[in-house]
Amino acid sequence: MSSKRAMKQAQKQAYAKHRSNITNSRFTNRKKNFSRKNKKS
């Protein structure tokens, strides 16, 4: 049972990391877009 629980926890952690990476990359992309728009105007 303990090994099953550990596997579940590891999966949860990996998923959380994956989600945070996606949100971070989106945020940085938005920042880049904003800076580009500012330079044009």
C-alpha positions, -999 to 999 in steps of 0.1 A, spaced: 0 0 0 27 25 9 44 21 -25 11 27 -42 6 59 -22 41 70 -31 35 65 -68 3 85 -66 21 113 -48 49 113 -73 24 115 -102 6 144 -85 39 163 -80 49 157 -116 15 170 -128 17 201 -107 52 208 -120 39 204 -155 10 227 -150 32 254 -134 57 251 -163 28 257 -188 15 288 -169 50 302 -165 58 298 -203 25 314 -212 32 343 -188 67 349 -203 52 348 -238 27 374 -229 54 396 -215 74 393 -247 44 402 -268 37 433 -246 73 445 -250 71 440 -288 38 460 -290 54 488 -269 84 491 -293 61 494 -323 40 522 -308 
